Amino acid sequence: MEEVKKDQSATSRRSFLKTTAVAASAFMIVPRHVLGGKGFLAPSDKLVIAGIGVGGKGQSDIKSFYDSGKAEIAFLCDVHDSRAAQSVKAFPKAKYYKDWREMFDKESKNFDAVSVSTPDHNHAVQTLAAMQLGKHVYVQKPLTHDIYEARALTAAAKKYKVVTQMGNQGASNDGPRQMKEWYDAGLIGDVHTVYAWTDRPVWPQGIPWSANKAQVPADLDWDLWLGTAPYKDYVSKLVPFNWRGWWDYGTGALGDMGCHLLEAPFSVLNLKYASEVQASVGSVYVDEFKRGYFPDSCPPSSHVTLKFPKTNKTKGDVTVHWMDGGIQPERPEELQANETFGDGGNGTLFIGTKGKMMSETYSANPKLLPLSRNKDIKVAQKFARVSGGANGHYKQWIEAAIAGYGKQEVSSPFEIAGPLTEALLMANLAIRGVDVQRKNAEGKISYPGRNIKLLWDNDQMKVTNLDDVNQFVKREYRKGWTLGI
């Protein structure tokens, strides 16, 4: 009965998507657009920001906005008071909310933009609601939990004409621009294969859900934290970090690091949507010859192979390999025995017809192979750099939002971040497909998603040869929650 009441409450409060209430708080910061209409710059020339999820990464996000000197942190929202405590202390004038829907309902006229730094499963509902209110949005990677959500947000950015940015800071680094200049100059020929790898996960994966429910912390609103996800009893060591390894909330190592490591291949090669994908995953054995079955948890490691159709930057299809859990590709023969591959734990390798190049996390420190080639590179700068590189990612969005939609470029707008996120989530379809079970009339279990290649219909947003995984393209939200489209 308690859950039903909460669902009814959630349903009624969703009315903010249809109506915008007049702010009733005694505390008020009047944003630029209220003072002088669309495109008006206030004397302070600052963007007024509301933050959703202001602990952990959210804390560093809003600090980075503030440190730009061009942002006012006016509102803070978090379901977990103790996690938000440092942000509340840092911005004592900012009004604090626990429920982002209440904040939107009461304060929507009092801020210009929204920062979303919550678990993956709630990104889309929070971001789209902000966009529908005409707010510029900065959203942590991955952009969404589901492919359908990513496609919806990509379309919404154009429809609502707001400035968008995904939080893959490496998109603003010099690295992708440097590699584009090298590639366009023909230094490595035509790229046909890319490898990206990470030492993530650095949280538990390939494990069963805990059977021991724990006491919900007094300062945590567990129902709000769950948001769109199915209701489950609270268990320890899920919040605030280990949710990443559970499909109901996170997107695994791909969601955590894929946007950082695959941004450069997308940028350099103009990759868009993959056409096919296959995956193998690390196995967990619970007894002799008895493989564990934990479909709710991401696997401990994986190797995914994606094929991308020819682009205006390639002569043919491009094969992209993703590896996580510490798995790495074979070291290039051009690297000396003691030279570091990527940054050690993470990296990206481009293989072309005339050479190779690699980079580290955030597309940092790009290098041609062999490393001796980097001594005498003479390629003119072609692409403007972002001031501050990865750290400038925040200020870049703020300045673009102040200028207004379409006036200034950002490094990872949803038109770019959406397809990038979709590719990662499509890779996850193949990973999740490994655990798809079928039972025949005799009760014998088979695994039709193992050892096959999934074929993707991009227009229809579905896998054409294994319908079982299409349930993950667009998940069903918990009662009381909707994407609002």
N, C-alpha and C positions, 0 to 999 in steps of 0.2 A: 504493500500500500504506500509505503514511503516513496518508492521509486515512481509510482504513478503520480503522486502529488508533485514530485519534482519535475516530471515530464509535462504536467499541465502547466506548472509555473513557467517552464522554459518556453512552452508554446505561446503563452500569453505575452511573454516579454519579447518575443520575436517581432512584435508589432513595430519595432523601431525601423524595420526595413521598409515599412510603408509610410511612416510618418516621422517627421523630425520635430521633436519637442523644443520649445524655447528654454534656454538654460535658466535654471531657477536658483543656482548657487550664488551665494554672496561673493564668492571668489570668482573673478573673471579676468581672463586675458583675451582681449579682442584681437582676432587675427587680421591679417592684411586685407583679405577679400571683403571683410565687413566694413573696414575703414574706407576703402576707396574703390570697390568694385573689382571686377576681373582684371588681373594684370597689374593692379596697383601695388607699389612698393611702399611699405610703411617706413617712417623715418629710421627705425632701427634696422630695417631690411633683414628681418629674421623670420625664419619659418617656425610656426608654432606647432609643436609635435605632441601627440599622445602615444605613449608606449604600451603595447600589450605584451606581457611577459618581460619583466624588468629585472629578473635575477639571472645569474650566470651570464650567458652570451648576451641576453637582453640588457644586462647592466653595462657591459662594455659597449654595446651598440649605442645606447642613448648617451653614454659619456663621450663617445666619438662624435656624435652629432653636436653635442654641446661644445666640445673642444674646437669645433670648426669656427666658432665665433659667430655663426650665422643661424643658430637655432635656439629656440626657447623650449625647454622641456616643461610643458604646462600640465600634463596629466600622466599619471602612472596607474597601471592596472596589472594585477597579478593575483592568481588564485592561492598563492602560498606566501603568507605575510613574512615569514622569516627569510625566505629567498629574496623578497623585495626590499628587505630592511636597509641594505646599503644604498640602494637607489633612493629610497625615501629620505634617508639621511643626507644624501648628496644634493637632493633637490627638495628642500623643505617647503618651498612655495607651491610645488606641484600638488594638485588634488589627487588623492588616492582612491581607486576603486578596486573591487574584487571581481566584479562582473563586467566584462567589456561591453556587453549589450546595454547595461545601465549607463555606462559612460557615454556610449554613442547616443543613447536616447536623451540624456540630459545635457550633454556638452558639445554636440556636433557643430554648433555655431561658433564654438570657441577654440577650434584648432584647425590647422590647414592640412596636416599630414599625419599618417599613422605608421608606426614601426611595429612589425609583428615578429616576435622572437619566441614563439611558443612551440610545443611539440608538433611534429609534421601533420598529425591527423586533424589539427584545428586550423592550419594555415588558411585553407581556402575559404571557410565560412567567415573568418575574421577579415580577410583581405577583401573579398568581394563586397562585404557589407560596407567597408570603408570606401571602396571605389564608388559604390552606389550613392554614397553621400557626397561624392565629388572630391574625395580626399586623395592626395598623393600618397603612395605606399612604398615602403621599404620592407621587404620580406626576407627572412633568413632562408638559406638553402636547406633542403630542396624546396622549390617553389610550392609544391603540393605533395600530397600523399598518393593521389590517384592520377592516372592519365586524363580522365575526363575533367578533373578539376583544373589541371594544367591548361588544357585546351580552352576551358571556360574563362580562366583568368587572362589568357592571352587575348581572347576576343574582347573581354571587358575593358582592358586597358585602352584599346582603340575606341570602343563605344563611349566610355565615360571621359575620355581625353584627360587623363591624369598622368603625372610623371611617375614611372615605376622603376624599381631597381631590386634585383635579387642580391642577397648578401654573399655572393662569391667574390670576395675582394680581389682575387687574382685577376679578374677581368679588367681591373684598372691598373695592373702592374705593367711595367715596360715589356715584360717577357712576351706576351702574345703579339704585341706590336713589332718587337724585334724579329720574332720568328716569321711573322707575315712578310716583313721586308726581305728576309733571307729567302723565304720560299718564292715570293714573287720575282726575286732576282735570279731564280733558277739554281740556287746553290746546292740543293739536294735532289733536283729533278722532280719527277712526278711521284707524290706520295700515294702508296697503295695500301700500306699497313701501319697501324698505330697500336702501341701498347700503353696501358696505364695501369698502375699498381699501387696498393696501399698496405700499410701494416695494420689498418683497422680490420676488424673491430677491436677496440680496447675496452670493451664491456662484454658481459657474458652473452653468448649466442649458442644455438644448438642445444638447448636445455629445456626441460619440462617446466610448465607454469607451476609456481609454488602452491603447494596444497595448504599451506598455513597462512590464513588471512591474519593481518595485523591491525592494530588500532590505528585509525586515521589520525594523523597529527591534528591537534586542536586548531592550528592556524592554517590548515589546508582545506579548501573546498573541493573534495574529491569528485563530487558530481560535476562541477564546472571543469575540473581538469579533464575528466573523461570526455566531456563535450560530445562530439559526433560518434565516439567509439561505443561499442557494446558495453553494457553495464557489467562490471566484475567487481568483486570485493577487493578492497585495498590489500596489497601485499607489500612487504618491506623491500627496499632496495630497487624499486621501480622508478620512483621519483627521487631526485630530479633528473637523473641521467640515463639509467639503464633501460628506459623505455625504447631507446633506439633499436634494441635487438628484438622487439616484438612487433609483428605485422599489424596488429590493431592500432598501433601508435606511430611506429617508426618505419624507416625504409632501409635499414641495415647500413652496411659499409658504403654501398653505392650512394645512398641518400646523403650520408655524412660527407664523403670525400669526392664523389663522382663529379659534382659541379665544379670543384676546385681543379681536378686533374684532367677533365675532358673539355673544359672551357676552351683551352688552347686549340685542340683539334677542330672544334666547331668554328672558332674564330679564324684560324689559318686556312682551313679547307672549305669553309662555308657549308658544313654539314647541316642537315635539317632533320629529317625523319628516317629512321631505320626501316628496312624492308623485311628483315628476318633476324632471328636471334636463337642461339642455343647456349646451354649452360651445363656445367658439371659442378657439383658441390662437395665439400668435405663431409664425410660420414662420421657419425658418432655411434659407437658400438657399446651397448649396455650389458652385454654378456657374450659368451663365445658364439660367434657366428650370428649374433642377434643384433641387427641394426636398430638403433633407436628411431622412433617416429615422433617428431616434435613439430607439427605443422604450424603452430602458433609462433614459433621462434625462427628467426633468420638463421641460416647455417653458419658454422664456424669459419668457413672459407668458400670461395667460389671462383670459377673461371668462366666468364661470359664472352661470347663472340657475337658481335653485331655486324651486319652488312649495311652500308649506306650507299644509296645510288650515286652515280656520277654527278658532280657539281660543276660549276663554271671554273673551279680551281683544280679539278682533277681530270685525268683522261679516261678514267674508268671508275668502277665501284671501289669503295674503301672498306677494308676490314678493320674493325676496332676490337681489340682484346682488352677486357677488364679483368684484373686479378686482385683479390683481397685475402685477408687472413694471413698475410705474410708471404703469399705466393708471388714470385717474380718471374718475368720472362728471362730467357737465356741472355747472359751478358753479351752485348755487341762485341764482335771480334776487334773492333777499333779501339776499345777501352783497354788500357794496360791493366795488369793484374791487381794493382793496388789503387786504381782510380775508382772513385765512388760512382755508382750507378744511380742516377737521379739524386736524391738527397739521402739515400740509404734505405729508408723505409717507404718512401713514396716517389713517384716519378712518372714522366710521360716520354715515350720514345716515338719519333716519326721515322719511318723507313721509306726512302725515296729511291728512284731509279739511279740517282747519281750520288747518293750519300744519305747521312742520317743526322738527326739533331734531337736533343733531349732537354728536358727542363725538370724543375723540382716542384714541390707543392706550391700552389698559387701561381703556377707557370713562371716561377722565379728562376733567375740565373740560367737562361737558355745557353746551350753550347752546341757547336757543331762537332761532329766526330770524324776523325780522331781529334782530341783536344788541341793538338798542334795547329789545327786549321783556324783556331780562334785568334791567333797572334796577328794575322795580317788581313782581317776582313775589311773590305772596302765597299760597303753598301750604303747608299745615301738614305737618310731618314725620310720616310714617306708618310708615316702616321704620327699625328700629334700625341704626345705623352700626357697622361693625367698627372697633375701636380700632386706629389705625395705618394704616387703609386697605389699599392693596396690600401694604405691608410687614407688616401685621398678619395676612396670609393664613396665614403660617407658625404664628404663636402661636395663632391661632384653632384650627387643626387639633390642635396639641399639647394645648391645654386640653380640647378635645372628646375626644381620645383618653384623657387622664387621667381624665376624668369617666366615660367608658365609652359604649358604643354606645347611641344613641338619647337621650342625656341633654342634649347641646348641639348646636346647629346649626352647620354649616359652609357656606361659600359655594358650593363646587363639589364636592359629593359625587358619587359615580359615578352616582347616579340622575339627576343633572342633566348631569354631564360626559359620560356615556355617549351619550345622544341627541345632544348637541352635537357630539361627535366623529364620530358616525355620519353626521351631515349633511355634515361636511367631507369625509369619506371617500367619501360618495356623490357629492359634487361631483367628487372625483378619478376616479370611475368614468367620468364623462363626458369628463374631460380625457384619461384613458388610452384611452378609446374612439376618440379621434381617430386613434390610431396602429394600431388593429386592422386587420390585412390579411387578405384572402381571395384565393385564386387559383382561377380557373375551369379547366375542362378544357384550355383552350388556353394556360394559364399566365399569363393576364392578371390583374394585381393590381387589386383594388378596396378601398375603405375604407368599409365599411358604417356605421361609427360617426360619420362626419362629416356635419354638416348635418342631424342628426336630434335628437329629444328622447327621452330615456330615461325609461321608465315603471317605477316602483318598487313592488314588492309588499313592504310592510314586514313582514308576518307571515311570509312565506316567505324574506325577506332575499335577494331576487333581482330583477334587471331582467327584465321580461317580454317586451321587444321586441328585445333584442340579447343573446343568450345568451353571446356572445364575451366580454363584460366580467365575467361572473359568476365567472370564474376569479380575479378580484381581490378578491372579497368575502371569500373564505377561501383564503389562499395555502397551498401545500404547504410544510411545514417541511423543512429539511435532515434527513437520516437521523440519528437519535439525539436529536432534539428533539421534544417534544410539549407541548401546552397542559395536559395532565394532567386532562382532563375526559372 
